[in-house]
Amino acid sequence: MQKRAFYLISTAVIVFGLLYIFLSKEKKYTTDEYVTIPPVAIHHNGMEFIDSKVCIECHKEIVEDHLNTAHFNSFQIANKNTIKGSFEEDKNRLVLNNKESIKMVVKDSGYYQEARIGKKDQLFYNVKMDIVIGSGTKGQSYITRYQDQLFQLQASYFTPTHGWINSPGAPKRLTQARPVTERCLECHTTYAQNLSGSKKGNRFHKTNIVYGIDCQRCHGEVVEHVKYHKLNPNEKIGQHIVKYTALNRQQRLDACALCHSGLREEVSKDAFAFNVGDTLENFSMPDYDENSLNDLDVHGNQYGLLKASKCFQKSTTLDCTSCHNPHKKERGNLASFNQKCVSCHSAMSSPQVCGEDQARIREMGNNCVQCHMPLVNSNTMKIQVSSKNEVAVKVRTHLIGIYNQQKPK
């Protein structure tokens, strides 16, 4: 009898012990501490930004692809990997005129622009390059930080010539560095906290900043999304996140138009106030006549040109993501873009066949984009590539049409 009682008691102890261990583990799994994600920055509206690399756990391929895009690399800390321009002798100087030049030099403390004057090459100023603005697809500019102020430096890099150029809009002489305002940053980075108390100020918090255009710029706050799916790993439908499939056409267009619709006049909101899903006209209005093609420059106004295209006007679904996958680096993959043209036109009720000379079509490799969205000189973006030479930047137009004068390149 005593042995039986002892056996029952022992069994009960073991069962309760195992149950305690199980419940303890379950409790540990569901505590807030388990899914605490430290923010890398906090928006002035209270939104917490986290490191986008946290998303790799569930979206490995998407995030790794996005890290290589021009969007993500549009605003980076300056270092040997992010600065595209050369620091080699005979390749590291921008000549402004016969008396003034800027030399790029490497020091133990970083990368610098040195302004030089006269035949004796006398040092005029020496300024560090702290931040790279621009992915280098077409070029880069550089920002120096003085205390909490940001200034654009005069020497920039132009990818087509693989050389240093005078920053667009700068005079052909040494001049003061230009203040960088929040509107400049709004299209190159996810968030930067303005300390100026003015929209035109150039004072920004040194660490409360999210470099580049990351997941949260388009999908909104993701903290709750990450927490939910860590606690519910079997849930396959994304929760607590902005989904593009849930947005209407204009909302999807507005998400891109914020930065790809040319100059805009502020309505009343601060920079970084617009969130994907908002109505852009509540935040800013075009600073030009949208109905005039003469006002739609190929540099920066892809949205306006697309809207003016017959392809867009005759479609109820065409938007930016019909051709562009924002998660991938697609530049140069003309075959992919051409296939998107073909897939749309072949699916029409009356499929369209290209009427161009067949020999020319073959010569161009069936390249729809080259003929119907050619590279065009920008009227607003012109750069000084030498002390005597200024050229217009060529940008692929988003005014889809028939350009009979376009010759194969």
N, C-alpha and C positions, 0 to 999 in steps of 0.2 A: 504494500500500500504506500509506504514511504517512498519507494523507488518510483512508483507511478506518479505520485505527487511531484517528486523532484523532476521527473521527465516533463510533466506538463508545465511546470514553472520555467524550466530551462527553455522549452520550446517557445513559451510566451515571451520570454526575454529576448530570444533570438528574433522572433517575428517583429516585436515592437522595436527592436534595435534596427532591423533592416528597414522598417517603415519610417523610422526617424531619419535614417540616412537618406532614404529616397526623398522624403518631404523636404529635408534640408537642402538637398541638391536642387530640387524643383523650385524652392523658394529663392535660392541663390540665382537660378537661371532667370527668374522673372523680376528681380530687383532693378531699380533704376540704375544702380551702380554698374550693372552688367552691360548696359548700353549707353553709358555716359560717353559723349563725344565732345571733346573740348573744341570750342570755336576758334577759328583762325582770325575772325573779324566779326564785328557786330554792326549791322546797318543802323542808321539813325532812327529807323522805325522799330527797332528791337529785333529784327530778323537776325538769326545766328547763321554765319557762314562756316562750313566745315571744309577741311581739305578734300578736294574732289577725288583724291586717290582712295578715299574711304569707299568710293563707289565701285572700285575694282573688284571687291569681294564677290559682288553679284553681277557686275557688268564689265567683266575683264576686257573683252574685245572692244567694246564700245569706248571705254575710257582710254585704253591704250592707243586706239586710233585717234581719238580726239586730242590727245596730248601732242600729236604731230600736226595739227591743223593750224592754219594762219590765225584763226580766231583765238585759240588758246595761247599762241605765241606772240600776240599783238602787244604785250606789255610785260617785260621781263627785267630782272636784275642784270645789270651789265657785267659780263665776264667774257672770257676767251671763247666760250661756246655760243654765246648769244650775239656778240658783235660780229657782223659780217665783213666790215671793212678791214683792209689790210694795214698792218703796222710795220711792214717791211720798208726799208729804205727805198726811195724812189717810187713807192706806192702809197706813202702815208702822208701826203701833203695836198692841201687844197689851195690853189693859187687864186686869190680874189682879184688882184690887179698887180701892177708892176712894183708895188711897194708893200703890199700886205698879203699874208698867207696864214694858213692854219696847219699845224703839224700834229699828227696823232702819235702819241708815245705811250709806251708801257713802262710802268714803275712797279715797285714792290707793293705799293698801296692801291694799285688799280690802273685804269686806262684813262688817259687825259687828252684834252685838246689844248694845244699851246699856240696862242696867237703870236705871230712874228712880224716885225716891221723893219723895213729898210734893207739896204744891201748887206748890212752886218748881221741881219737875221736876229735883231734884238728882241728878247722876250717881252711881250706886252701883257699877256695874262696866261694863267695856267689853271684850267678848270677840269675837274674830274667828271667822267661819264658814269653816272650812277644807275640810270635806268635806260633800257632800250624800248623805244616805242615803234611798233611796226614789226611784222614777222620776217621781213626781208624778201618777201615774194616780189615786190616791186622796189622796195627800199626800206631804209630805217632812218629815224631821227633819234637824238639822244638827249636825255634830261639830266641836269645836275641838280643836286639837292643842297640848298644852303639853309642850314638849320631845318625849319619845317616848310621852306618855300621851294617850289619846283620851277625850273627855268629850262626852256628848250635851247640847246646849243646851236651854233651857226653851221657847223659842218655836219652834213648828213651823208648817207650812203645810198647810191643808186645801183640797183642790181643789174639792169641791162648793160651798163658800161663797166660794171665791177670796179667802181671808183668812188672817190669822195666828191661831193657836190655841195654847193651853197644851199642851205635849207630853203625850200620853196617860199617865196615872198620876201626873203632877206635881201638887203641891198648888196651891191658888189663892192662892199668895203666892210671893214670890221665894225660890228655894231653890238649893242647890248643884247644879252640873252633875253628871249621873250618869255614873259610869265605864262605858265601853263594853268589854265582854268579848269573847273570841273566839267565843263562841256567838252573840253578836249579829252578828258579821261573817260567820259561816259561811254564813248564808242571804242575804247581800247582796253578797258578793264572792267571787271565785274563790280567792284566797289572801291571807293576811296573816300575817306571821311574828310570833308571840308572843314577847316578850322577858321576860315577867314571871316565868317559871318556875312559874306557877300558872294554872289554867284560869279563875280568877276575876279575874286581873290585867288591867290595861288598858294595858300598855306594848307597843307594836308598832314594828317596824322601819319607818323612814320611807320607804324606797325598795323594800324587798323585799315588794312588794304587787302584786296584779293586780286592777285596778279592774273592778267589775261581774262578771256571770256570763257568761263568754265560752266559746268553743268547747271549751277544755281542761277545763272543769268537767264537761262531759258526755261528751266523747270521750277523756278521758285525755291522756297525754303525746303530743304530735303532732310532736316534733322528728324522730324517725326516719321518720315518715310523710312529712313534707315532703322530707327528704333523699332518701328512696327514689324518690319520684315526680319529683323534679327530675332524678335520674339515669336514670329510666325513664319518660320522658314519654308513651310509647305504652301504658303499663300503665293500663287503665281500671278495674280492680278495686282498691278502696282497701286498702292494706296498712299494718300497724303502727298500727292505730287501733281504738278501741272502736266497734263497729257495733251500733246498736239492734236491727237485724234478727237479730243473733246472740244476743240476750239473751232469757231466758224472761220470761213475763208478770210474775212477782213482781219480778224484777230491774229491769224497766222501771218498775214502780210504785215500788219503793224509791228509784230515782233522783230521783223527784219528792217522795216522802214525807219525805225528809230534811228538807225545808223546808216542806212543805205537809201536815203531819200533827199540828199542834198542839205543845204543850209535850212535851218528851221528857226522860227521865232518862238520864244518861250511864251506860254500862256500864263501860267501862274506857279507851276510846280518847280521844285528843286531838281537838279540832276539826280539820277539814280532813283527817282520816285516812280517812274514807269515800271510796271511789272507785266510780264507776258500774260495776255488775257484782257489787259486794259484797252481802252480806246485812245489811240495816240493823239487824236485831235484835242483831247482834254488836257494835253500836256504841252504840245507844240504844234505850230502850223507852218506850212511851207513858206519860205521867204522868197517866193518867185511865183510865176504864173504856171500852174500845173498843166494848163491846156495849151501852152506854147512850147513847141519842140525846141525852139531857140533857147529857151531857159533851162532845158534839161541837159545838163552836161554829163558825159559818160563817166567822169570822175565823181563818184559818190552818190549818183542818183540812179542807181539800177532800178529802184522801185518805180520811179516816175516813167522811165523808158519802157519798162515791162508793161505798165498799165496802158501806155499809148500803143502797144502792139496789137495787131488784129488777132494773133494767137490768144492773147489774154482776153480780149473783148468778146471773142466768140466762145469762150469756155466759161463754165460755171465752177470749175474745180482747180484750174491752173494757178499755182502760187509758187513761191520761191523753192519750196521743198520738192516740187514736182521734178525739178532738175538737179537740185543740190541736196546732198546728204550732209548736214552740218556736223555729223559725228566723224566724217572721214576727210582725209586730205585727197581731194580729187583733181587738183589743178594739173593740167597737162594730159589728163586722161580723156582725150577727145573722142575716142571710140565709145566710151561710156555715155558721154553727152549726146553724140550722134545717134546712138541707139535709142535714147529717150525721145529724140525728135521723131525717129522712124516709128517707134511704138505708138506714139500718139496719132500720127498722120495715117498710119496703116489701119488703125482701129476706127477711123471715121466712117460714117455711113456711106460717104463717097470718097474712098481713099485717094489721096493726092500723090501724083507721080512727078518727080522733079523734071521740069521742062528744059533744063540746061543741056548744052551739047554733051553727049555721052562721053566723048573723048576727054573733055575738060573735067567731067565728073570723075573719071578714072584717074586723071592726072592728079586730082586733089585727094584721091583716096576716099571717095564718097563722103567728104567732109562737109556736112550740112552747116556746122557752126562757122566755118571759115567764110562761107558765102552769105549766110543769113544773119550772122552776128559778128561782123568783122571788127578788127582792131581799128579804133578811131582816135585821132588826136584830140586830147582834152583841150577845151578853151580856157579852163581855169587852172589847170595844173601844168605849169611850165617851170623848167629847172635850168639852172646855170651849170653846165657840165665843164666849162672852162672860163677863163677870164673874158673870152670874146664870143662864146657860143652858148645860146639858150635854145632848148628844144622842148616841144610839147610831149607830155607823157602819153603813150598809147594805151588805151583801155578798151577792153572788149565791150561793145555796145550791147545793151539789153533791149534795144528797140529792134525786135525781130522783124525782118522784112526782106525785100528783094533788092540787092545792091548790084546792079548790072555792071557797074564800073569796077567792082572788086576783082582783082587779078590773083591767081594762085601765087603763093609765096614759096 
